[in-house]
Amino acid sequence: MPANLTPEYFKAEQWYREATTNEEKILALERMLAVMPKHKGTDHLKADLRRKLSKLKEIATQKKRAGQTDIFHVPRSGAGQVVLLGMPNSGKSCIVGLLTHAKVNIADFPYATGGPVPGMVQFEDIHIQLVDMPPVTADYMEPGQVGTYRNCDLVAIVVDLSADVVEQVDVLLDFLVSRSLLLDEETPTVDSHGNVLAKPAICICTKADIAADGVFDKLRKHCKRNFGFVKVSAETGEGLDELPGVLFKNLKIIRIYAKPPGKPADMNEPFTLPVGSTIQDLALAIHRQLAEKLQSARIWGTGVYDGQNVQLTHVLHDKDIVELHFS
């Protein structure tokens, strides 16, 4: 009986062939198994993939026991983690250096960045983690760096407007799409096994001061992706002041200020939650055990009158002030 494999399967198979780490191969194999048609024609193939998967998981377990570290694992910090993706000399390091004052290696030659370099960029009263990364090309990437993109909150594609924008965007989108890293209509956030797959993305267009006329519009037209584009220039400062706000907007998070009963709200250190979060979600973010004792809440903010009592399912908005009452 023929296997009649689907395009989704072949996409995952390509991801497996191009994977450079065991962790990526495990995710690709699990994706292949998840989208494989379930009938007798695929039984032998399914058994073979499961053997490969079992072997890779055993190797991964042995590495953990041996205490091997992954230099591309960047612990999250701040309100969200944004990881840059670009080709050599695209201006990634310059962006991180200017916005975060992290000790990046800014140079006029390619491959000056050898590993992740995180820094913190401030947006109003919160900090967002911005991570510089080694560049990728059509033929090469550093083994293991895919995991950094897999674990971030937002991918920032960096395109040099003074170079060939069509080549750059084609290479960078292929890098993301071939590894199921780009969130779109075909690629879910997680697969059927709960493994994290795709991430939202934006495009930061650098060197706007020396870009040819019309090249920005050419890039947007060629890209045909539903994500935001922002132009910046390290030389003139164009777009740099607006960029933290763009990152905040695309992280799709909100800031909530906690107000203890009978006391002023803490307006210095807001809680950050995903857009669409409720009063109950806020309580869980504060303390899981306390959330079980949550009885009521009052709110000052969008769409309510000051101090209004709301249900625990009430959807929060950016900069709401919330007073929680526990039993």
VEXNUPA-17995 format. One record per residue (C-alpha): z, x, y; residue in one letter. Coordinates in pm, 1 decimal. Layout:
<milos>
{z->Z&x->X&y->Y&residuo->A};
...
</milos>
This chain:
<milos>
{z->0.0&x->0.0&y->0.0&residuo->M};
{z->-93.6&x->147.1&y->345.1&residuo->P};
{z->188.9&x->232.3&y->581.8&residuo->A};
{z->25.9&x->68.0&y->888.4&residuo->N};
{z->234.3&x->276.5&y->1125.2&residuo->L};
{z->267.9&x->156.2&y->1484.8&residuo->T};
{z->193.5&x->335.8&y->1815.4&residuo->P};
{z->570.6&x->347.5&y->1875.7&residuo->E};
{z->611.1&x->536.9&y->1549.3&residuo->Y};
{z->342.4&x->793.1&y->1636.1&residuo->F};
{z->499.9&x->840.6&y->1979.1&residuo->K};
{z->834.5&x->918.2&y->1811.6&residuo->A};
{z->658.1&x->1144.8&y->1560.5&residuo->E};
{z->505.1&x->1345.0&y->1845.3&residuo->Q};
{z->850.7&x->1372.0&y->1999.4&residuo->W};
{z->981.6&x->1508.8&y->1667.8&residuo->Y};
{z->702.0&x->1767.3&y->1640.5&residuo->R};
{z->764.5&x->1891.7&y->1994.1&residuo->E};
{z->1146.3&x->1891.0&y->1969.9&residuo->A};
{z->1300.0&x->2233.8&y->2022.0&residuo->T};
{z->1657.1&x->2159.6&y->1915.0&residuo->T};
{z->1818.5&x->1995.4&y->1613.9&residuo->N};
{z->1977.7&x->1735.0&y->1839.1&residuo->E};
{z->1637.4&x->1625.6&y->1969.0&residuo->E};
{z->1492.6&x->1621.7&y->1618.4&residuo->K};
{z->1778.9&x->1397.6&y->1505.0&residuo->I};
{z->1711.6&x->1150.6&y->1787.3&residuo->L};
{z->1337.8&x->1154.9&y->1716.7&residuo->A};
{z->1387.4&x->1095.9&y->1343.9&residuo->L};
{z->1624.6&x->808.2&y->1412.5&residuo->E};
{z->1366.8&x->660.4&y->1648.9&residuo->R};
{z->1093.9&x->697.2&y->1384.6&residuo->M};
{z->1310.7&x->517.0&y->1129.7&residuo->L};
{z->1397.9&x->243.2&y->1379.1&residuo->A};
{z->1036.1&x->155.7&y->1468.5&residuo->V};
{z->885.2&x->211.1&y->1122.6&residuo->M};
{z->742.8&x->-108.2&y->962.4&residuo->P};
{z->967.9&x->-226.1&y->681.2&residuo->K};
{z->757.6&x->-278.9&y->367.8&residuo->H};
{z->685.6&x->-102.3&y->37.8&residuo->K};
{z->412.0&x->111.1&y->190.3&residuo->G};
{z->665.2&x->302.4&y->396.8&residuo->T};
{z->934.0&x->348.9&y->130.5&residuo->D};
{z->840.7&x->708.7&y->39.9&residuo->H};
{z->801.6&x->810.5&y->404.5&residuo->L};
{z->1133.9&x->647.5&y->491.6&residuo->K};
{z->1311.1&x->837.4&y->212.5&residuo->A};
{z->1159.5&x->1166.9&y->328.9&residuo->D};
{z->1269.6&x->1108.9&y->689.4&residuo->L};
{z->1620.2&x->1020.1&y->578.8&residuo->R};
{z->1644.5&x->1345.9&y->381.3&residuo->R};
{z->1537.1&x->1543.8&y->688.6&residuo->K};
{z->1782.2&x->1350.9&y->904.1&residuo->L};
{z->2071.1&x->1411.0&y->665.0&residuo->S};
{z->1998.5&x->1785.2&y->655.3&residuo->K};
{z->1981.3&x->1813.5&y->1034.2&residuo->L};
{z->2307.7&x->1623.9&y->1078.9&residuo->K};
{z->2475.5&x->1855.5&y->829.7&residuo->E};
{z->2355.6&x->2158.8&y->1027.3&residuo->I};
{z->2480.5&x->2001.1&y->1353.0&residuo->A};
{z->2822.9&x->1941.1&y->1198.9&residuo->T};
{z->2842.5&x->2302.4&y->1081.5&residuo->Q};
{z->2760.3&x->2426.7&y->1432.4&residuo->K};
{z->3035.3&x->2213.5&y->1584.6&residuo->K};
{z->3286.3&x->2348.3&y->1336.2&residuo->R};
{z->3177.4&x->2701.1&y->1422.0&residuo->A};
{z->3253.2&x->2631.1&y->1789.3&residuo->G};
{z->2904.0&x->2701.9&y->1918.8&residuo->Q};
{z->2859.2&x->2599.4&y->2283.3&residuo->T};
{z->2556.9&x->2440.9&y->2448.3&residuo->D};
{z->2480.3&x->2596.8&y->2788.1&residuo->I};
{z->2271.5&x->2290.8&y->2876.2&residuo->F};
{z->2565.0&x->2053.5&y->2842.6&residuo->H};
{z->2670.2&x->1972.4&y->3199.5&residuo->V};
{z->2985.1&x->1757.1&y->3216.5&residuo->P};
{z->2944.3&x->1465.9&y->3453.6&residuo->R};
{z->3128.1&x->1480.1&y->3784.0&residuo->S};
{z->3138.3&x->1255.1&y->4088.3&residuo->G};
{z->2985.3&x->909.4&y->4119.7&residuo->A};
{z->2672.4&x->995.0&y->3919.3&residuo->G};
{z->2469.5&x->1281.7&y->3779.8&residuo->Q};
{z->2113.5&x->1348.1&y->3899.9&residuo->V};
{z->1913.5&x->1617.5&y->3717.4&residuo->V};
{z->1604.2&x->1773.9&y->3874.4&residuo->L};
{z->1277.8&x->1819.1&y->3682.0&residuo->L};
{z->994.9&x->2028.3&y->3819.1&residuo->G};
{z->738.0&x->2298.8&y->3756.4&residuo->M};
{z->783.8&x->2661.6&y->3872.6&residuo->P};
{z->833.3&x->2710.5&y->4247.5&residuo->N};
{z->844.9&x->2336.5&y->4315.7&residuo->S};
{z->1151.5&x->2368.4&y->4539.9&residuo->G};
{z->1423.9&x->2238.0&y->4308.0&residuo->K};
{z->1669.3&x->2518.1&y->4375.5&residuo->S};
{z->1616.4&x->2492.2&y->4748.8&residuo->C};
{z->1706.9&x->2122.1&y->4746.6&residuo->I};
{z->2027.7&x->2182.9&y->4551.1&residuo->V};
{z->2119.7&x->2481.1&y->4766.5&residuo->G};
{z->2071.7&x->2295.7&y->5095.5&residuo->L};
{z->2243.0&x->1972.3&y->4993.4&residuo->L};
{z->2531.8&x->2103.4&y->4785.0&residuo->T};
{z->2581.3&x->2469.2&y->4885.5&residuo->H};
{z->2585.3&x->2557.9&y->4514.8&residuo->A};
{z->2501.7&x->2919.9&y->4432.7&residuo->K};
{z->2143.6&x->2864.3&y->4320.5&residuo->V};
{z->1886.6&x->3140.9&y->4290.7&residuo->N};
{z->1620.0&x->3059.3&y->4550.7&residuo->I};
{z->1317.1&x->3286.3&y->4505.9&residuo->A};
{z->941.1&x->3295.2&y->4566.9&residuo->D};
{z->872.0&x->3382.7&y->4203.4&residuo->F};
{z->880.9&x->3142.7&y->3906.1&residuo->P};
{z->1163.0&x->3103.9&y->3650.6&residuo->Y};
{z->1436.7&x->3222.1&y->3886.7&residuo->A};
{z->1665.5&x->2952.4&y->3742.1&residuo->T};
{z->1774.7&x->3034.0&y->3385.9&residuo->G};
{z->2018.5&x->2751.2&y->3318.8&residuo->G};
{z->2168.4&x->2438.9&y->3475.7&residuo->P};
{z->2328.8&x->2487.2&y->3818.0&residuo->V};
{z->2533.9&x->2184.4&y->3929.2&residuo->P};
{z->2645.6&x->2109.0&y->4282.3&residuo->G};
{z->2798.5&x->1814.7&y->4467.7&residuo->M};
{z->2613.6&x->1631.7&y->4745.0&residuo->V};
{z->2812.3&x->1400.9&y->4970.8&residuo->Q};
{z->2700.9&x->1047.8&y->5053.5&residuo->F};
{z->2941.4&x->883.3&y->5296.2&residuo->E};
{z->3272.8&x->865.3&y->5104.2&residuo->D};
{z->3154.5&x->968.5&y->4756.0&residuo->I};
{z->3004.8&x->1274.8&y->4587.5&residuo->H};
{z->2697.8&x->1278.9&y->4364.4&residuo->I};
{z->2634.8&x->1560.9&y->4119.8&residuo->Q};
{z->2293.7&x->1725.5&y->4163.0&residuo->L};
{z->2183.0&x->1964.4&y->3888.0&residuo->V};
{z->1917.4&x->2233.4&y->3926.4&residuo->D};
{z->1730.0&x->2313.3&y->3605.0&residuo->M};
{z->1486.8&x->2574.5&y->3471.1&residuo->P};
{z->1126.0&x->2471.2&y->3533.8&residuo->P};
{z->897.3&x->2323.7&y->3271.6&residuo->V};
{z->524.7&x->2374.4&y->3220.5&residuo->T};
{z->264.6&x->2213.1&y->2997.8&residuo->A};
{z->336.6&x->2480.7&y->2736.2&residuo->D};
{z->701.2&x->2575.8&y->2775.9&residuo->Y};
{z->1054.3&x->2457.5&y->2840.1&residuo->M};
{z->1390.4&x->2617.3&y->2771.8&residuo->E};
{z->1519.1&x->2515.4&y->2426.2&residuo->P};
{z->1799.5&x->2264.2&y->2466.7&residuo->G};
{z->1732.3&x->2146.0&y->2819.8&residuo->Q};
{z->1608.2&x->1804.7&y->2707.5&residuo->V};
{z->1969.5&x->1719.9&y->2626.5&residuo->G};
{z->2063.7&x->1757.6&y->2993.5&residuo->T};
{z->1812.8&x->1490.5&y->3090.8&residuo->Y};
{z->1922.3&x->1274.7&y->2797.9&residuo->R};
{z->2282.0&x->1271.2&y->2925.8&residuo->N};
{z->2226.3&x->1229.1&y->3299.7&residuo->C};
{z->2223.2&x->909.2&y->3505.9&residuo->D};
{z->1900.9&x->968.7&y->3700.0&residuo->L};
{z->1605.3&x->1207.4&y->3666.4&residuo->V};
{z->1464.5&x->1340.3&y->3994.1&residuo->A};
{z->1104.1&x->1454.2&y->3945.0&residuo->I};
{z->1027.4&x->1728.8&y->4198.8&residuo->V};
{z->664.4&x->1768.6&y->4308.3&residuo->V};
{z->536.2&x->2038.5&y->4546.3&residuo->D};
{z->304.1&x->1864.4&y->4794.7&residuo->L};
{z->137.7&x->2195.4&y->4885.7&residuo->S};
{z->12.1&x->2248.9&y->4527.4&residuo->A};
{z->-190.3&x->2042.7&y->4279.2&residuo->D};
{z->7.9&x->1717.8&y->4272.8&residuo->V};
{z->-205.6&x->1558.7&y->4001.6&residuo->V};
{z->-143.9&x->1844.6&y->3757.8&residuo->E};
{z->228.1&x->1847.9&y->3835.5&residuo->Q};
{z->289.2&x->1477.8&y->3791.3&residuo->V};
{z->80.7&x->1467.7&y->3471.9&residuo->D};
{z->280.8&x->1753.8&y->3316.1&residuo->V};
{z->618.9&x->1617.6&y->3424.2&residuo->L};
{z->551.6&x->1258.9&y->3317.7&residuo->L};
{z->417.3&x->1380.4&y->2983.5&residuo->D};
{z->737.7&x->1579.5&y->2936.5&residuo->F};
{z->943.3&x->1264.6&y->2992.9&residuo->L};
{z->726.9&x->1009.7&y->2813.0&residuo->V};
{z->666.5&x->1220.5&y->2501.3&residuo->S};
{z->1043.8&x->1251.8&y->2454.2&residuo->R};
{z->1123.9&x->886.2&y->2534.8&residuo->S};
{z->1312.8&x->999.0&y->2845.2&residuo->L};
{z->1145.4&x->772.9&y->3101.7&residuo->L};
{z->1274.0&x->417.7&y->3136.2&residuo->L};
{z->985.3&x->169.7&y->3136.5&residuo->D};
{z->866.7&x->-149.7&y->2972.5&residuo->E};
{z->811.6&x->26.0&y->2638.2&residuo->E};
{z->1114.3&x->256.9&y->2620.9&residuo->T};
{z->1463.0&x->100.4&y->2615.8&residuo->P};
{z->1779.3&x->261.0&y->2749.5&residuo->T};
{z->1913.8&x->290.7&y->2394.4&residuo->V};
{z->1756.0&x->257.0&y->2051.5&residuo->D};
{z->1865.0&x->29.6&y->1766.4&residuo->S};
{z->2118.7&x->292.8&y->1654.4&residuo->H};
{z->2282.2&x->305.6&y->1997.5&residuo->G};
{z->2137.2&x->649.0&y->2078.7&residuo->N};
{z->2072.5&x->705.7&y->2448.7&residuo->V};
{z->1700.9&x->730.2&y->2518.2&residuo->L};
{z->1542.2&x->662.3&y->2855.7&residuo->A};
{z->1660.7&x->719.8&y->3210.4&residuo->K};
{z->1547.3&x->584.3&y->3548.3&residuo->P};
{z->1361.4&x->828.7&y->3771.4&residuo->A};
{z->1262.9&x->897.7&y->4130.7&residuo->I};
{z->1015.8&x->1146.6&y->4277.3&residuo->C};
{z->1121.5&x->1400.5&y->4541.5&residuo->I};
{z->815.1&x->1545.9&y->4716.5&residuo->C};
{z->886.3&x->1889.5&y->4863.2&residuo->T};
{z->717.0&x->2112.3&y->5122.7&residuo->K};
{z->605.3&x->1810.8&y->5326.2&residuo->A};
{z->560.4&x->2037.4&y->5629.9&residuo->D};
{z->265.1&x->2221.3&y->5470.9&residuo->I};
{z->113.9&x->1935.6&y->5272.1&residuo->A};
{z->-249.7&x->1843.4&y->5330.0&residuo->A};
{z->-326.2&x->1509.0&y->5492.8&residuo->D};
{z->-330.0&x->1224.9&y->5243.9&residuo->G};
{z->-180.4&x->1418.9&y->4953.5&residuo->V};
{z->138.9&x->1208.3&y->4945.1&residuo->F};
{z->-62.9&x->885.6&y->4915.0&residuo->D};
{z->-283.3&x->1054.3&y->4653.6&residuo->K};
{z->26.3&x->1137.1&y->4448.3&residuo->L};
{z->165.3&x->783.7&y->4464.9&residuo->R};
{z->-168.9&x->630.5&y->4373.1&residuo->K};
{z->-218.7&x->865.5&y->4077.7&residuo->H};
{z->135.0&x->833.2&y->3945.7&residuo->C};
{z->124.9&x->453.8&y->3893.5&residuo->K};
{z->496.4&x->440.2&y->3818.9&residuo->R};
{z->743.5&x->194.4&y->3962.2&residuo->N};
{z->993.0&x->438.5&y->4107.0&residuo->F};
{z->1074.4&x->556.6&y->4455.5&residuo->G};
{z->909.6&x->848.7&y->4635.9&residuo->F};
{z->1070.8&x->1049.6&y->4914.7&residuo->V};
{z->922.9&x->1335.6&y->5120.2&residuo->K};
{z->1138.8&x->1633.8&y->5215.0&residuo->V};
{z->1096.1&x->1971.8&y->5379.8&residuo->S};
{z->1339.4&x->2262.2&y->5361.0&residuo->A};
{z->1176.1&x->2418.4&y->5668.8&residuo->E};
{z->1189.3&x->2121.5&y->5908.1&residuo->T};
{z->1471.7&x->1925.8&y->5745.8&residuo->G};
{z->1252.1&x->1617.2&y->5702.4&residuo->E};
{z->1402.2&x->1371.7&y->5455.7&residuo->G};
{z->1708.7&x->1581.3&y->5367.9&residuo->L};
{z->1954.2&x->1361.2&y->5558.8&residuo->D};
{z->1814.6&x->1049.8&y->5390.9&residuo->E};
{z->1802.8&x->1194.5&y->5039.1&residuo->L};
{z->2172.3&x->1139.1&y->4946.4&residuo->P};
{z->2132.0&x->771.0&y->5033.6&residuo->G};
{z->1818.0&x->752.0&y->4819.9&residuo->V};
{z->2006.5&x->903.6&y->4526.5&residuo->L};
{z->2291.2&x->653.9&y->4572.8&residuo->F};
{z->2052.3&x->359.3&y->4582.5&residuo->K};
{z->1865.3&x->469.1&y->4270.1&residuo->N};
{z->2184.0&x->537.5&y->4075.5&residuo->L};
{z->2243.6&x->161.5&y->4110.3&residuo->K};
{z->2615.1&x->190.3&y->4167.7&residuo->I};
{z->2859.7&x->23.5&y->4405.5&residuo->I};
{z->3183.0&x->136.0&y->4571.7&residuo->R};
{z->3496.4&x->-73.2&y->4534.1&residuo->I};
{z->3819.9&x->-11.4&y->4723.9&residuo->Y};
{z->4147.8&x->-97.4&y->4551.1&residuo->A};
{z->4419.7&x->-274.2&y->4748.6&residuo->K};
{z->4772.8&x->-279.2&y->4600.2&residuo->P};
{z->4947.5&x->-613.0&y->4667.9&residuo->P};
{z->5126.7&x->-605.1&y->5003.8&residuo->G};
{z->4978.5&x->-266.4&y->5098.7&residuo->K};
{z->4667.0&x->-143.1&y->5280.5&residuo->P};
{z->4353.5&x->-71.3&y->5078.5&residuo->A};
{z->4277.9&x->287.5&y->4978.7&residuo->D};
{z->3957.7&x->347.3&y->5174.8&residuo->M};
{z->3932.9&x->718.0&y->5090.8&residuo->N};
{z->3862.8&x->722.1&y->4716.9&residuo->E};
{z->3659.3&x->422.7&y->4602.0&residuo->P};
{z->3592.5&x->334.9&y->4241.2&residuo->F};
{z->3223.7&x->352.8&y->4153.4&residuo->T};
{z->3079.9&x->96.5&y->3914.5&residuo->L};
{z->2732.1&x->-9.3&y->3801.9&residuo->P};
{z->2558.8&x->-278.4&y->4007.1&residuo->V};
{z->2646.6&x->-617.4&y->3859.0&residuo->G};
{z->3002.3&x->-521.9&y->3762.6&residuo->S};
{z->3276.0&x->-786.1&y->3771.6&residuo->T};
{z->3646.2&x->-799.0&y->3853.4&residuo->I};
{z->3717.1&x->-749.6&y->3481.9&residuo->Q};
{z->3496.6&x->-437.9&y->3476.8&residuo->D};
{z->3693.3&x->-294.5&y->3768.9&residuo->L};
{z->4020.3&x->-351.3&y->3585.5&residuo->A};
{z->3881.5&x->-176.6&y->3278.4&residuo->L};
{z->3773.8&x->118.1&y->3493.4&residuo->A};
{z->4124.4&x->149.3&y->3636.3&residuo->I};
{z->4310.3&x->126.6&y->3304.6&residuo->H};
{z->4202.0&x->-34.8&y->2979.4&residuo->R};
{z->4550.2&x->-146.7&y->2878.1&residuo->Q};
{z->4626.4&x->-287.9&y->3222.2&residuo->L};
{z->4300.7&x->-483.7&y->3208.0&residuo->A};
{z->4444.5&x->-687.5&y->2922.0&residuo->E};
{z->4723.6&x->-800.7&y->3156.2&residuo->K};
{z->4494.4&x->-893.4&y->3447.0&residuo->L};
{z->4574.9&x->-1242.9&y->3573.3&residuo->Q};
{z->4404.0&x->-1288.6&y->3909.6&residuo->S};
{z->4230.9&x->-1112.7&y->4195.7&residuo->A};
{z->4178.6&x->-1146.6&y->4569.6&residuo->R};
{z->3878.1&x->-1003.3&y->4747.9&residuo->I};
{z->3756.5&x->-904.8&y->5093.8&residuo->W};
{z->3384.0&x->-844.0&y->5119.1&residuo->G};
{z->3039.3&x->-989.2&y->5061.7&residuo->T};
{z->2998.1&x->-1363.6&y->5017.3&residuo->G};
{z->3371.0&x->-1449.9&y->5033.7&residuo->V};
{z->3629.8&x->-1521.2&y->5298.9&residuo->Y};
{z->3903.8&x->-1261.2&y->5351.6&residuo->D};
{z->4159.2&x->-1263.4&y->5073.4&residuo->G};
{z->3976.8&x->-1522.7&y->4865.6&residuo->Q};
{z->4102.2&x->-1576.5&y->4510.6&residuo->N};
{z->3815.2&x->-1521.8&y->4266.4&residuo->V};
{z->3760.7&x->-1552.5&y->3894.1&residuo->Q};
{z->3761.6&x->-1242.9&y->3674.5&residuo->L};
{z->3387.3&x->-1292.1&y->3618.7&residuo->T};
{z->3316.5&x->-1266.3&y->3993.6&residuo->H};
{z->3033.2&x->-1016.5&y->4055.9&residuo->V};
{z->3127.6&x->-737.5&y->4296.0&residuo->L};
{z->2925.3&x->-589.2&y->4582.7&residuo->H};
{z->2920.0&x->-249.5&y->4748.6&residuo->D};
{z->3227.6&x->-183.8&y->4967.6&residuo->K};
{z->3423.5&x->-486.3&y->4846.1&residuo->D};
{z->3802.6&x->-457.3&y->4873.2&residuo->I};
{z->3985.3&x->-594.2&y->4568.6&residuo->V};
{z->4349.3&x->-672.9&y->4508.2&residuo->E};
{z->4433.1&x->-709.1&y->4139.4&residuo->L};
{z->4735.4&x->-896.6&y->4006.6&residuo->H};
{z->4871.3&x->-815.6&y->3659.8&residuo->F};
{z->5128.5&x->-995.2&y->3446.3&residuo->S};
</milos>
